[in-house]
Amino acid sequence: MANNSVIKLAGLKLLLSCLLMVGSFSAKAVNDLSFLATTEHQFWFDINDVPTVRLSFSEQNWQLLLQSTKNSRNEVSADFIFYKDGAQYSLSNIGVKVSGNTSFVLPMDSNGLFVQANFTLDFDEFIDNQELSGISALKLKRFNGDPSYVREPLSNQIMHNFGVFTAHSSTYARVEVLVENKPLGYFGVYRLNESVNRHEYLDKRFGVENDAGFLWQGNYKGWGTAHFSRINSSWGGVGDFDDASFEYKGKGSKYDIGHEQLVRMATAFTELEGEAFEQYADQHINISLLLKGLAIESVLGHWDGFWGNGNNYFVYIDESEVMHFVPYDMDNTLGTSNIVNDSGKQDPIHFTDSAREPLLVKKILSRSKYLDQYKTYLSTLVTADNLMVESYAVPWIENVHRQIKPFVSNDTGDNNYVEDHPAYWGNQSSYRLFNLDTGNNWYQTRKDAVNKAVNNQFASMYYRGVSNGWGSTAMTSESASKWSVIIDTRNGEQSNYSFKFDVYGDWQVNFGDDNQDGVLEASGANILLPNEKARYLIELNTDSNEYQITKIMIENLKPTADAGIDQEITVGQEVWFDGTKSVDTDGQIVQYQWSNGLQGSLVNLIYPEVGVYLIELVVTDNSGEQHSDIVQITVKPVTPIPGTSLEIEPNLAKDSAGSLWGTLLLIIISFYFRNVLFIHKLRIKI
C-alpha cells in the first residue's frame, strides 16, 4: 500500500512538472464580442426582428420524424425557408430532428393534435458545407415553462453585455410547418438559438487558427452529473454518444486524443492542491471567463447549470490546452427555481449545497485572489447599467413583448399568452420581471443577496436548533458581520443539542458545519453543542464564516425549599407532604428528601399515633446545592361523637384526676415549640 502511494505521488509530481512546462496562460481566443455586430451575425440574431422559419416536409419524412423517441431520434430531410425584412431565403434538404432532454415531445400527439416541440436544424447534414449567412446549424426551442417569453434571450443578452464571449446568441422567430407543400400548422414564437457545436461558433470566438481543439458538452444524463472530479481513464461517463455526461462534440478520429487530454486535465483539477493547483489553473483555465460564468449562473439563478446541477454547459479546450467555459441553456433562470430552496435569496458565494457543489468550484473559490475577483463580478452584475438591473431589463423586455405579442397565439395551444410568472413546476411563484407592482422584484432580491454575501452584511440572522424546538431565535447584531446568541440547555431532557444558522428564519439560506471545524458551509450539516448542560454563548463572524461556542461560567444560586403549610390531622388520617413550590431559579431541582424517609415532591403518609411531628424537606439542585424547610404535622386523637356510648377504661377514669397536671404541662410544651418553630421558619424564609 505504501509503495502504491509513493508511486501515485511521484506520478502526480511528474504530471505537474510536465504540465508547467507548457508555460503561462496564453489563450489564443478572440475574447471579444465584435462578431455580434457583423451583418452576417445580425442576419440571424437581430433582437429587434421576428423573422419566420418555414419547415416543409414530405409526408414520408414527417411520419418518420413522428416515430422518434427520446432515446432514438430520427433526423429527416426538409426544405427550409427563412422570411426576413420582406425577403425569402431558401435551403433544400436540411436535416431536422426533434430535440430536448426533459422537454422532449413530438410535434404531433397520438390524437393528431399539434404540440410545440424543439427542433434542431442541420443545414449540412445531407448536403456538405451547406450554410446560410455563415450558419450551418440552428436550434428552435419552445418557451416551455417560461410564460414571460424572455428568460433565455435576456440571460444571453446580459452575458454578452458582461463580456462572456462564449455565450451563444438567442433571439425570436415564428415557426410554420408544411407537409407536401401544404400548411400543416402555425407552431408559434420560438427561441432561435445559435448552435454551439459548430465550427462557425468556434471560429467567431477563437479564430480559424485556434478552432482545432476539443469541445465537450457537460450534461446530467444517464451517467449522472458532469463533474470533472468524476473523470478518470476508466469512467464510462465520457464518450462520443448522446447519453454521456461529458459528450464529445468533435468529428473525425481525434476522440482518443481528446479523451486522454480531458482525463489529464481532470486529474490535475482533482488532485492538485494549494499553490500547485492555482499555478495550474492560471495556465490551463481561462480563469476570468470561468469566474464570470460562475457569477452569471449564480446571479441569474441558473440552478440547472454547471454549478447547481452539473448540467447544461460546454467547455472548449483550445490548441494551447486552455479550457474555456461555455454557459448554456439558460431558460431556468430569473426566478424559475428548483433544487435550491429559493434562487433569489440563495447566497451567491454558496450557490448550491456543499454536497452538490463541484469540486472544481470549491477549489477555485477557496483561493483568495479568485474569490476577490469573483466578488467583483457579482457586484458588477447587479449594479452596471446594462446588466441584471431593473433599469436595463424592464425596457428590454417591453421592447421584445411589443414585437412578439401579435404572434404568440398558435395552433398548438401551447404557450398562448405572455405572463410575468416563473415556471409552474418551480418552488417559487412570486418573482416578477416586468410587472413589478405585485410579487417579489427579482432584481432587488438578487441585489440584496449579493450585497449581503459580498459585504458580509445580513439584515437578519437566526439560531435554530434542538434547544428551541428548531424555531427561530433572533441573534443579536454587534456589527455588520458579527452576531451572537445565548443558549441554555440546562433545563432540557435531550442529550444531543444541534443547531444551524438561518439568515431569514425560513431555511432559504442557512449554514451548517460539515466538518465540525468551526467554519461554516452553505446548507451544511447540523452543528453540535457540547453534551454538558449549561449556558453557551454562540458567536458568528460572517466575514470569515467562522463561529465560536463558549460555555458561560456563572455562580450557581441555591434552590429554595418549601415544605408546605403546617397541618393538623387525626390519628389514622392520611397527610400529604407537598414540596412542589420549591424552586431553583438558575437550574432545576433533582431531589426531594423528607426526614421521615419519603422521597419526591408530593408524597403521603398515615400517622397511627397522637403527637406533634416536625418533618424537614431537603431539596438538591442540578449543581449539588441544597436547602431545607420544616413543616409541622399535629396528630390529634379521634373526637367522640355526641350521643354515642364510649366505654371509659377503668384505669383511665381512675387516673383522670392525676393526669390534669400532665395535660397542662403538655399544653405549655406545645405552645413553646410552636413559637420556636415559627421564629425558625421566619428566619429561613427571610
GURO-342593 format. One record per atom (N, C-alpha, C): residue in one letter; x, y, z. Coordinates in steps of 0.05 Angstrom, whole numbers, plus 5000, padded with zeros to 4 digits. Layout:
aXYZ ...
***
This chain:
m501749765000 m500050005000 m501750255000 a503950255017 a505650485018 a507050534992 n507950314978 n509250344952 n507350474932 n504850384932 n502850494913 n502550794918 s502450874944 s502151164950 s504551324940 v506951204943 v509351344933 v509251374903 i508451164889 i508251164860 i506251374851 k503951384865 k501851574858 k502851854862 l504151914884 l505252184890 l507352254869 a509052064863 a511152124844 a510052184816 g507952024810 g506652064784 g505352344782 l504152424804 l502752684805 l504852914802 k507152884816 k509153084814 k510253104785 l510652864773 l511552864745 l509552994727 l506952934732 l504853054716 l504953354718 l505253454743 l505253734747 l507653864733 s509953744736 s512353864724 s512153874693 c510953664682 c510553664653 c508653884644 l506453904660 l504454104652 l505454384655 l507054434675 l508054704680 l510054794658 m511154594643 m512954664622 m511454794598 v508854764598 v507254884576 v507555194576 g507955304600 g508255594602 g505755724613 s505855984616 s503656134627 s501256144608 f498956214619 f496456224603 f496856404579 s496456294555 s496856444531 s494656374511 a492156414520 a489856334504 a489856494478 k489156364456 k489056494430 k486256584424 a484456564444 a481656644439 a481456924429 v479556974411 v478957244403 v478257414427 n476557294445 n476057404471 n474757684470 d473257734449 d471657974448 d469057904434 l467258104432 l464558054421 l464058214396 s466158294382 s465758464358 s464158314337 f464258054336 f462757894316 f459757934318 l458758014343 l455858034346 l454658254329 a456258464323 a455258684307 a455558654277 t456758434268 t457158394239 t454558344225 t454358424200 t451958384184 t451258094182 e453257924179 e452757634177 e451457524202 h452357604226 h451257504251 h448457624256 q448157884250 q445658014255 q443457924236 f444157804214 f442257694196 f440457494211 w441657344229 w440157134244 w439257244271 f440857404284 f440457444313 f439957744319 d438257864304 d437458144309 d435058134329 i435558244353 i433558234374 i431158414368 n431458584348 n429258764341 n427658674317 d427758414312 d426258304289 d425158024297 v422857954285 v421657694289 v421257554262 p423357444250 p423057314224 p421357054226 t420856934203 t419256694202 t421056464191 v420856234204 v422155994195 v419955804186 r420255714160 r418255524149 r419755264143 l418755044155 l419854774151 l417854614134 s418754514111 s416954374093 s417954084090 f416153894098 f416853604098 f415253464076 s416353244067 s414653054052 s413052894073 e410852774064 e409252614082 e410852384095 q412552264079 q414152034089 q416052134111 n417452354106 n419352454126 n417952564151 w415652684147 w414152774171 w413352544189 q412352334177 q411652094193 q414051964206 l416351964192 l418751854203 l419752024227 l419352294225 l420052464247 l418352404271 l415752344267 l413952284289 l414452014302 q416151854290 q416851594302 q419251614320 s420351854324 s422651894341 s421851844370 t423851764385 t423551744414 t425751904428 k425551934454 k427552084468 k430251954465 n430351684463 n432851544461 n433651474433 s431851514414 s432451464386 s431051674368 r432651864359 r431452094346 r432152084316 n430152074300 n430552054271 n431052334260 e433252354245 e433852614231 e432952584202 v431052754194 v429852734168 v430452974151 s429952954125 s430453174107 s427953354105 a428453614102 a426353804098 a427454044083 d425654204072 d426454454060 d426154674080 f427954874078 f428055094098 f427655354083 i425755514093 i425355784081 i425455984105 f426956194101 f427356404122 f426256664110 y424256784123 y423057034115 y423957254134 k425357454122 k426357674138 k426457934121 d425358144133 d425358404120 d424158394092 g422058234088 g420758224063 g422158054042 a424357934050 a425857754031 a425657464040 q426057284021 q425856994026 q428556864019 y429456694038 y431956554035 y431456254039 s432356094019 s431555814019 s433955624019 l433655404033 l435555184032 l434054924028 s435154744012 s433854484007 s435254264022 n433654064030 n434753814040 n436553864065 i435454014085 i436854044110 i436053814129 g437653774149 g436953564169 g435253694192 v433053554199 v431353644221 v430953404240 k431253454266 k430553254286 k429353394310 v427753234325 v426553334349 v428653324372 s428853534388 s430953554408 s429753604435 g431453604455 g430653654483 g431153404500 n431653454526 n432053234545 n429453194560 t429253324583 t426753304598 t424453444583 s425153624564 s423053764549 s422353624522 f423253384518 f422753244493 f419853184489 v418653274467 v415953194459 v415953184429 l414053034418 l413753024389 l411853244380 p412253344355 p410653574345 p407653504340 m406953254342 m404153174339 m403652934357 d401452944372 d400952724391 d399252504377 s398652294392 s397252064380 s394452124371 n393352354380 n390652444371 n390752634348 g393152674337 g393452854314 g393453144321 l393853214347 l393953494356 l396853594355 f397153844347 f399853954346 f400954014374 v403553984377 v404854034402 v407454194396 q407954404412 q410454544408 q412754364416 a414454294397 a416754124402 a419254294395 n421554204406 n424154324400 n425254194375 f426454354357 f427654254333 f430654334331 t432254144322 t435054204315 t435254204284 l436354414272 l436654444243 l439554424236 d440254224219 d442954184209 d442954234179 f443854464171 f443754534142 f445554354125 d447754254137 d449654094122 d449553794127 e447253704139 e447153414145 e447053244120 f445653334099 f445353174075 f446753304051 i447453554054 i448953694033 i451453814045 d453853724038 d456253814050 d456654114048 n457554234070 n458254514071 n455954704065 q453554614066 q451254794061 q450954984085 e450655234080 e450355434101 e448855674090 l448055854108 l446656094101 l447656314119 s448856524108 s449856754123 s451656654146 g453556474139 g455556384158 g454556194179 i452156084176 i450955904196 i450355634182 s451055414195 s450455144184 s448554994203 a447855104226 a446054964244 a444655164263 l442155104270 l440655274288 l438955094306 k438055204328 k436255064346 k433755234350 l431455104347 l428855234352 l427755124378 k427555294398 k426655194425 k424155334433 r422255184442 r419755294452 r420255424479 f418355604488 f418655734514 f417155564535 n418155324538 n416955144558 n417455244586 g415355284601 g415655374629 g416455654632 d416455824611 d417156104614 d414956274601 p412856324615 p410656494603 p411556784599 s413856864610 s414757144605 s416057164577 y416856944565 y418056934538 y420757074537 v422157104560 v424657254558 v427057134572 r426656924588 r428856844606 r431456774592 e431456594572 e433956534559 e435056754542 p433356884525 p434457104509 p435657334526 l434157404548 l435157624565 l437757534579 s437857294589 s440257194602 s442657194583 n442257114558 n444457114539 n445257394532 q443357584531 q444057854525 q445757974548 i444957914572 i446558004596 i449357884595 m449557634588 m452257504586 m453957644566 h452857714543 h454357854522 h455158124532 n453358274545 n453958534556 n456158524577 f456358294590 f458358254612 f461058154601 g461158104575 g463658024563 g464057724563 v461957564567 v462257274565 v462057204536 f464357204523 f464457184493 f463656904484 t463756704502 t463056434494 t459956384494 a458456564505 a455556534506 a454456534477 h452556354472 h451356344445 h449256564443 s448456634419 s446456834414 s443656704414 s441656864422 s438956764424 s436956994418 t435156934399 t433157144392 t430457004387 y428757124370 y426057024367 y425456974337 a423656774333 a422756714306 a420056584307 r418456624286 r415856474283 r416356214267 v414956004275 v415455744263 v412955644250 e413155574224 e410955454209 e411855184199 v409954994197 v410554724187 v408654664164 l409954564142 l408454474118 l408954184113 v407054034103 v407453764094 v406353734066 e407953634047 e407353624019 e406553904008 n408054104017 n407754384009 n405054504017 k403554374035 k401054484046 k401454554075 p400454794083 p400754874111 p399454674130 l401154584149 l400154394169 l399254544194 g400854744203 g400154894226 g402255104233 y401255304248 y403055514258 y403755444287 f406355404292 f407155294318 f407955514338 g407855774330 g408255994349 g410956114349 v411556274370 v414056414373 v416056224388 y418456194376 y420556034387 y423056204393 r424856084409 r427456194411 r429056094387 l430456274374 l432356194352 l435156204364 n436255974369 n438855964383 n441155874365 e443356014369 e445855934356 e446755664366 s447655494348 s448655224355 s451555244364 v452155134388 v454855154398 v456754964384 n455854734377 n457654524368 n458154534338 r459054774329 r459654804301 r462154974298 h463454944275 h465955084271 h465555384269 e463255474258 e462755764257 e462655884285 y461555734304 y461455834332 y464355864342 l466055664338 l468755674347 l470455884333 d470055904306 d471556094291 d471056384299 k468556444305 k467856724313 k469156794340 r469456604357 r470356654385 r473356594389 f474456414373 f477256334378 f479056364354 g477856434331 g479356464307 g479856204292 v480256224266 v480555984250 v483255844256 e485155984269 e487655864275 e487555724302 n485355734316 n485155604342 n482455454345 d481455344323 d478955204323 d479254904322 a481654804326 a482154514324 a482454384351 g481454524372 g481554404399 g479254204402 f478554154428 f476553954434 f474254084449 l471854034439 l469354134450 l467853914464 w467153954490 w465753764506 w463153884517 q461053734516 q458553834528 q458053684554 g457653834575 g457053714601 g454053714607 n452953474611 n450153444616 n449653244638 y447553294654 y446653094674 y444852894659 k446052674650 k444552474635 k444752204649 g444951994634 g444951724645 g447251674664 w449451814660 w451751764677 w451951964701 g449852124704 g449752304727 g451052574721 t451852714742 t452852984740 t455452994724 a455853224709 a458253264694 a460253424711 h461553284730 h463553394747 h466253284740 f468253464738 f470853374730 f472153174749 s471353194775 s472453014795 s471652724790 r469752674773 r468852404768 r470452274745 i471852434730 i473252334706 i475852194713 n476151954703 n478751814703 n478851644677 s480951504673 s481351374648 s479351154643 s478051044664 s476150824660 s473250894663 w472651144672 w469851224676 w468351234650 g466051104648 g464551084623 g462851324617 g462851524635 g461151764631 g462251954610 v464651904600 v465852064579 v465651904553 g464552024532 g464351874507 g463252034484 d463151904461 d462152014437 d459351904432 f457551944452 f454751844450 f452952034466 d450352034459 d448452224469 d448152214499 d448451984511 d447751944540 d450152004558 a452452084547 a454852134562 a454552384579 s455652384603 s455752634619 s457652834607 f459852744596 f461652914580 f461652804552 e460052944535 e459652844507 e461652984488 y463152824474 y465052934454 y463553054431 k464153304424 k462753444403 k464553494379 g466753354377 g468453374353 g467653174332 k469053184310 k468552994288 k471252874280 g471052644268 g473552514258 g474552314279 s477152254277 s478452044292 s480052154315 k479452404325 k481152524346 k480052464374 y477952304377 y476752264403 y478752164424 d480351964416 d482251844436 d484252054446 i485152234429 i486952444437 i485552634456 g483052704449 g481552884466 g480852764493 h480252504493 h479552374518 h481952364536 e484252304525 e486752294541 e487252574553 q486952774537 q487353044547 q485453124569 l482853054566 l480853114586 l481452974612 v482252724611 v482952574635 v485252704649 r487252784634 r489652904645 r488953164660 m487353324648 m486553584660 m484853544684 a482853354682 a481053304705 a482653194729 t484653034723 t486352924745 t487853154759 a488853344744 a490153574756 a488253744772 f485853794761 f483853944776 f483153814803 t483053554803 t482153404826 t484353364847 e486853314838 e488853224857 e490853444865 l491153644849 l492953864857 l491754034879 e493354134897 e492454294920 e494054554922 g492854744936 g494254994943 g495555144920 e498055224924 e499455384904 e499755224878 a500154964880 a500454804855 a497954804839 f495654784852 f493054804838 f492755074825 e493355284840 e492955554830 e494755604805 q497255514807 q499055544785 q498055404760 y497055154764 y496055004741 y493555134730 a491755234747 a489355364738 a489955614722 d491955764731 d492756004716 d493655944687 q494855714684 q495955634658 q493955494640 h492055354652 h490355174636 h487355234637 i486655444652 i483755524652 i483655824646 n481855894629 n481256184625 n479756274650 i481256344671 i480056394698 i478056614697 s478756834683 s476957064682 s474256984670 l474356824649 l471856734636 l470256544654 l471656364668 l470356174686 l469056324709 l470456514721 l469356654743 l466956824734 k467056944711 k464757084700 k462356894696 g462956654685 g460856464681 g459556374707 l461256324727 l460156244753 l458456474765 a459456714763 a457956944773 a455256974759 i455256934732 i452856944717 i450856734726 e451856484728 e450056264737 e448756334764 s450456444782 s449456494809 s447556734810 v448256954798 v446657194799 v444057164783 l444157024760 l441756984745 l440056744756 g441156604775 g439656384787 g439556134770 h441656074755 h441655854736 h442355594751 w440355494766 w440755254783 w441255004767 d440455014741 d440754774724 d443254774708 g445254934716 g447754954701 g450054794714 f452454874707 f454854734717 f454954734747 w454554964760 w454954984789 w452654844804 g450254884795 g447954784810 g447354494806 n447354404781 n446354134775 n448253964759 g450754064755 g452653914739 g451553864711 n450454064698 n448854034674 n449054284656 n448354254631 n447954484613 n450354674610 y452554574602 y454854744596 y456654604576 f458454754563 f460554644546 f463154744557 v465354604550 v468054704553 v469454664527 y470954864519 y472654834495 y475554844505 i477054634499 i479954624506 i481454684480 d482554924479 d483655024454 d486354894448 e487654984427 e490054854417 e492454894436 s492255084454 s494355134475 s493654984500 e491754804500 e490754654523 e489854844545 v488355044538 v487055224556 v484055184554 m482755144577 m479855084578 m478255334581 h476155364564 h474355594564 h471555494570 f470255634589 f467655554599 f465455674581 v463355514575 v461155604558 v458555564573 p457355764585 p454655734597 p452655674575 y450555524583 y448755424562 y445955374573 d443955394555 d441155324562 d440255464587 m440155734585 m439555904608 m436655964611 d434855774606 d431955824608 d431055804637 n432355644654 n431455614682 n432955824699 t432256074695 t433656294708 t431656504717 l432556714729 l431056954736 l428456884751 g428756714771 g426556654789 g425256384785 t425656254762 t424755984759 t426755804775 s425755704797 s427555594818 s426955304824 n429055144826 n428854864835 n431554784847 i431654554860 i434054454874 i434754634897 v435554884891 v435955074913 v433155164923 n432955234949 n430355304960 n429155544947 d430855744942 d429855994931 d432256124917 s432256114890 s434556214875 s434956514878 g432856664886 g433156944890 g434657014916 k434156874937 k435456924963 k437956764967 q438456574949 q440756394953 q443456554954 d445156484973 d447756614976 d449356574950 p450156794936 p451456764910 p454356654912 i455456654937 i458156534940 i457956234947 h455656154956 h455055874962 h452455814947 f452555804921 f450155794905 f448555534907 t449955324914 t448555074918 t449654944943 d448254734952 d449254604977 d451954464972 s453354434994 s456154334992 s456354054980 a454253894984 a454353614973 a454153614943 r452853814932 r452353824903 r454453994889 e455854164903 e457754344891 e460054204878 p460754264853 p463054134840 p465654194855 l467454004856 l469954034870 l471554254857 l471454284831 l472954494817 l472154774827 v469454814830 v468555074840 v469555124869 k469354914886 k470354944913 k473255034914 k474854904897 k477754954897 k478355234885 i476955304865 i477355574853 i476655794873 l474355774886 l473455984905 l474955964932 s476455754937 s478055744961 s480555904959 r481355984935 r483756154931 r482956444933 s484256594950 s483356864956 s483357044932 k485357024914 k485357204892 k483057154872 y482256894870 y479956834853 y477356924866 l477156884892 l474756954906 l474357264905 d476457414908 d476157704907 d475257794879 q476357664858 q475557734831 q472657654826 y471857424837 y469157334834 y467157524848 k467857624872 k466157814886 k465758074870 t467958154857 t467758394840 t465758354817 y465858114805 y463958054783 y461058054794 l460657934817 l457957934829 l456858214832 s458458384844 s457558664849 s457058804823 t458758764803 t458358894777 t455758814764 l455058554766 l452658454753 l450158574763 v450058654788 v447558764799 v447659074801 t449659194790 t449859494791 t450359624764 a451759494746 a452359614720 a449859664703 d449859874688 d447459974674 d446259774654 n447959604642 n446859424621 n446859134630 l446859084656 l446958804665 l444358744680 m444458584702 m441958494714 m440858704733 v439958924722 v438759144737 v436059204725 e434259294741 e431559354732 e431459564710 s433159774713 s433059994693 s433859904665 y435359684663 y436059574636 y434159354628 a433559174645 a432058934638 a429158994630 v427859164646 v424959214641 v424459334614 p425959554606 p425559654578 p426159454557 w428259284562 w428959074542 w426658884539 i425458804561 i423258614559 i420858744545 e420258994552 e417959134540 e418259154510 n420759204501 n421259224472 n420758954458 v421658734471 v421258474460 v418358404458 h416858464480 h414058394481 h412458544459 r413158794454 r411758944432 r412058794406 q414258664402 q414758524376 q413458254374 i413458104397 i412557824394 i409657774402 k408357954417 k405657904426 k403657854404 p403857994381 p401957944359 p402157654348 f404357514353 f404857254341 f404857024361 v404357074386 v404556864406 v402356654403 s399856734398 s397656544395 s398256364372 n397856094376 n398755904356 n396855664355 d397255484336 d395455254331 d395955024351 t398055034367 t398554814385 t397154834411 g396355084418 g395155134445 g397255164467 d399755124460 d401955154480 d402955434481 n403455534505 n404755794508 n403356014492 n400756034496 n399056214480 n398756494492 y400156554513 y399856804526 y402556894538 v402757144545 v405157254558 v404357344586 e405857244606 e405157294634 e407757314650 d407757494669 d410057524686 d409957334710 h411057094705 h410756884725 h412956674719 p414256564740 p416156344735 p414756094726 a416355884720 a415255634712 a413455514734 y411255394725 y409255284744 y410455064762 w412554924752 w413654694767 w415854784786 g416555034787 g418655134805 g417755144834 n419555204852 n418855214880 n418355504889 q418455694871 q417755964877 q415956074855 s413856214862 s411956324843 s411756624844 s413056754863 s412557034868 s414257234853 y416457134839 y418257324827 y417157444802 r417757704798 r416757854775 r419157984761 l418858004734 l420958114718 l420158384705 f417558424701 f416758674688 f414258794700 n412458634712 n410158744727 n410958754756 l412358964763 l413658964789 l411959084811 d409459144805 d407559254826 d406659024844 t406858784835 t405958554852 t408358354854 g408158174873 g410157964876 g412858074885 n414957924882 n417657994890 n419258094867 n420558324870 n422258434850 n424858264848 w425158124826 w427457944823 w430158094826 y430258324812 y432858474811 y433658564839 q431758674854 q432458784881 q433058554900 t431558334898 t432158104916 t434857994911 r435657964886 r438257854880 r440458054887 k439958304883 k441958514891 k442458504921 d440258474936 d440558464966 d442258224974 a441757994960 a443257754967 a446257794960 v446857924938 v449657974931 v450958154951 n449558374958 n450758564977 n451358425004 k449558255013 k449958115038 k452257925037 a452557795014 a454757595011 a457457735007 v457457934990 v460058064984 v460958245006 n459158385019 n459858575040 n459458445068 n458758195068 n458258055094 n456258195111 q454258315099 q452158455113 q449558315110 f448558205131 f445958075131 f443958235147 a441558265137 a439558415152 a438558275176 s438958005177 s437957855200 s439657595202 m439557465225 m440757205229 m439357075252 y438756815249 y437156665269 y438656415277 y438356355303 y439256095314 y436855905313 r437255665302 r435155465301 r436355195309 g435255075330 g436354825339 g434554675358 v435654465370 v434154285388 v433154445412 s434754625422 s434054765447 s431654945444 n431055035420 n428655205416 n426655065397 g426854795396 g424954645380 g425154705350 w427554785342 w428054865314 w426355095305 g425555255325 g424255515318 g426355715310 s425655965309 s427456175301 s427956375324 t430356365334 t431156555355 t433056765343 a432157015343 a433757225330 a436357265345 m438557285330 m441157335341 m441557635343 t443357715361 t443958005365 t446158085346 s445758305332 s447858405314 s449558605328 e452158535331 e454058705344 e455458895325 s455558815299 s456658975278 s455558865252 a456658975229 a455658885204 a456158585199 s458158475213 s458858195207 s458958015232 k458258125255 k458457965280 k455757935293 w455057685299 w452457615311 w452957435335 s451057445354 s451357275378 s448657205389 v448556985405 v446156905419 v446956735443 i445456735464 i445956565488 i443856345489 i444856105491 i443055865491 i443455715518 d441255635530 d441255495556 d440155215552 t441755015558 t440954735555 t440554595581 r440654745604 r440554615630 r437854495637 n435754605626 n433054505633 n432054305614 g433554235593 g432654055573 g433053765581 e431753585566 e432053305571 e433753165550 q434453315529 q436053195507 q438853155516 s440152965504 s443052925509 s444653035486 n443453075463 n444853175440 n443553435431 y445053655431 y443953905422 y445353995397 s443854035375 s444954125350 s443454365340 f444654515322 f443454765312 f444554835285 k443355045273 k444455165248 k443955465250 f445255615232 f444855895229 f442955935204 d440956095207 d438956135186 d438656435181 v439256525157 v439356815152 v436556945154 y434556815143 y431856945142 y429856815161 g430656595174 g428756465192 g426756285177 d427356225151 d425456065135 d426955845120 w429455785128 w431155575116 w432055645087 q431355875076 q432055925049 q435155945046 v436456085064 v439356105064 v440356035092 n441555795095 n442355705121 n445255595120 f446555585143 f449355505144 f449655295166 g451255095161 g452054885180 g454954835178 d455854625189 d458754565190 d459154265184 d459954215159 d460253935150 d462553795165 n464653945172 n466953815184 n467153865214 q465254015225 q465254085254 q467954205261 d468954385244 d471554515248 d471354805254 g468854905258 g468555185265 g468255365241 v468255255216 v467955415192 v465455315178 l463755505171 l461055445160 l461155375131 e459155205122 e458555155094 e455655215090 a454955315066 a452155355060 a450655095060 s448355085074 s446754845076 s448354615087 g450254675104 g451954465116 g450554305138 a452054115150 a450953935170 a450354085196 n448553965212 n447954085238 n450454115255 i450554335269 i452854395287 i452154285315 l454054155328 l453654025353 l454554205376 l452854235397 l453654355422 l454854145440 p456554225459 p457554025478 p455253895493 n455753645502 n453753485516 n453153595544 e454953745556 e454553845583 e452254055583 k450454015601 k448254205604 k449254465616 a448954685602 a450054935612 a448855165594 r449855405600 r449155635583 r451555675565 y450955735539 y453055775519 y452756035504 l454856175500 l454956405482 l455856305455 i454156355434 i454856275407 i455356535391 e457756555379 e458456795364 e459056715335 l458156885316 l458456835288 l459757075275 n461857025258 n463157235243 n462757175214 t461057335200 t460457285172 t462757365154 d464657525164 d466957595148 d468657345141 s468957175161 s470656935158 s469056675156 n466356695160 n464656455161 n465456275184 e466456395206 e467256235229 e465356295252 y465056095269 y463356125293 y464856015317 q464056095341 q465356005366 q463155955387 i463555735402 i461755665423 i463255675450 t462255845469 t463655885494 t461755825517 k462555655536 k460955595559 k461055845578 i458655925587 i458556165605 i458856065633 m460956155647 m461456075674 m459956265693 i458056165708 i456456325726 i456356195754 e456056365775 e455756255803 e452956145806 n452955895816 n450355765819 n448855875843 l446255925840 l444556015861 l443255775875 k443155785902 k441955555916 k438955545910 p437855295912 p434955275909 p433655365934 t431055405934 t429455475957 t427355255963 a427655135986 a425854915994 a423255036006 d421054916000 d418454986012 d417054726018 a416854666045 a415754416054 a412654436056 g411554666050 g408654696051 g407754806078 i405054836082 i403954956106 i403654736128 d403654826154 d403254636176 d400454526174 q400254276183 q397654136181 q396854006207 e394253986212 e393153836235 e391353616224 i391853376235 i390253146226 i389552986250 t387852786247 t387252596268 t388652336263 v388752176284 v390051916282 v388751756260 g390451636243 g389451466221 g388851616195 q388951886196 q388352046172 q390852076155 e390552076129 e392752096110 e393652396109 v396252436109 v397352706106 v399152716081 w398952936066 w400552976042 w402753176047 f405153096039 f407453276041 f407953396013 d407653666011 d407753795985 d410153985984 g412153905968 g414554075963 g414654195936 t412354195922 t412354285894 t412854575891 k412554735912 k413055015910 k416055085914 s417654885918 s420554935919 s421555015891 v423555195890 v424455295864 v427455305862 d428455305837 d431355355832 d431455545808 t432055795812 t431855995792 t433855975769 d436055835773 d438055815752 d438655525744 g436855355750 g437255075743 g434854915748 q435154675759 q432854515766 q433354345790 i431254285806 i431454115829 i431453825820 v433353675830 v433653395821 v432953195843 q432653295869 q432053105890 q430453245912 y428353105922 y426753195945 y426952975966 q428253035989 q428652836010 q427252936036 w425352786046 w423952846071 w425252696094 s425252816118 s426552696141 s425052446152 n422652406142 n421152166150 n421751926131 g423751966114 g424551756096 g423251766068 l421251936064 l419951956038 l421652116019 q421352055993 q422752195971 q420652275950 g420952525940 g419152615919 g417952885926 s416953025906 s415953295911 s413153285923 l411653075919 l408953055930 l408552755939 v408552715966 v408352445976 v406452446000 n405552206009 n403652186031 n404451976051 l403051996076 l403651816098 l401351816117 i400951596132 i398851576153 i400251556180 y399551726200 y400651726226 y398751576245 p399651356258 p397851196275 p397651286304 e399351476312 e399451566340 e399251866342 v398051946365 v397852226371 v400652346376 g400952596366 g403552726371 g403952966354 v406153106358 v406953336341 v409653256328 y409553266301 y411853166285 y413053396269 l415553436270 l417053636255 l418553496232 i417753546207 i418853406184 i420453606167 e422953536162 e424753706146 e424853616117 l424553806098 l424953746070 l427653866061 v429353696048 v431853786037 v431753756007 v432053975992 v432053965962 v434854005952 t435553865930 t438153885918 t437853965888 d439454165879 d439154255851 d441254105833 n441254165807 n442854015788 n445854085791 s446554275809 s449354335814 s450154225841 g448354085855 g449053965881 g448554145905 e447554385901 e446954565923 e444354475936 q444154515963 q441854425978 q440654655995 h438054616002 h436654796020 h434454636034 s433654726059 s431654566074 s429454746085 d427254616091 d424954756104 d423554546121 i422154636142 i420754456161 i417854506161 v416354296161 v413454306164 v412654156190 q410554266204 q409654136229 q407053986223 i406953736232 i404553576229 i403553516258 t401153606265 t399953546291 t397853336288 v398253106302 v396352886300 v394752876326 k392152906324 k390352916347 k388852656349 p387752596374 p386052356377 p383452406363 v382152186358 v379452196345 v377552316365 t375952526359 t374052656377 t371452486378 p370452426404 p367952266406 p365552416395 i363852276382 i361352396371 i359252406393 p358052656398 p356052676419 p353752476416 g352852356439 g350552166438 g351451886435 t353951836430 t354851556427 t355951466454 s355751206459 s356751096484 s359550986480 l361451116492 l364151026491 l365050936518 e365750696521 e366550576547 e369250686555 i369350806580 i371850926590 i373250706606 e375650666599 e377150456613 e377450526642 p377250336660 p377350386689 p379850526697 n382150446687 n384650566696 n384850846687 l383550916663 l383551186653 l381951366671 a379551266680 a377951426699 a379251466725 k380551256734 k381951266760 k384151466760 d385551496736 d387851666736 d387251946724 s384551996718 s383952246704 s384652486721 a384052476747 a384652706764 a387652756765 g389152526767 g392052546770 g393452646745 s392052616722 s393352696697 s392752986689 l391253126706 l390653406699 l393153576696 w395053546717 w397553696715 w399253616691 g399053356684 g400553266659 g399453396634 t396853416633 t395653536609 t396453826607 l396353976630 l397154256630 l400054286621 l401854106631 l404654126623 l404954076593 l403453896581 l403553846552 l402754096536 i400754236546 i399854476532 i402054686532 i403354716555 i405554916557 i407854846538 i408554596538 i410754506520 i410054556491 s407554486483 s406654526455 s406754816447 f405854996466 f405855276460 f408755376455 y410555266472 y413355346469 y414555276442 f414155026433 f415154926407 f413955076384 r411355136385 r410055276363 r411455546359 n411955696380 n413255956378 n416155936368 v417555746378 v420355706370 v420455636340 l418755446331 l418755366303 l417955596285 f415955756294 f415055986278 f417356176273 i418856236295 i421156416292 i423256296274 h423756026276 h425755896259 h424955906229 k422455846224 k421555856196 k421656146185 l421056336202 l421156616193 l424056686185 r425956596201 r428756656194 r429656526168 i428756286164 i429456146140 i428456286115 k425856366116 k424656496093 k425956766088 i426656906110 i428057166107 i430757116095 
***
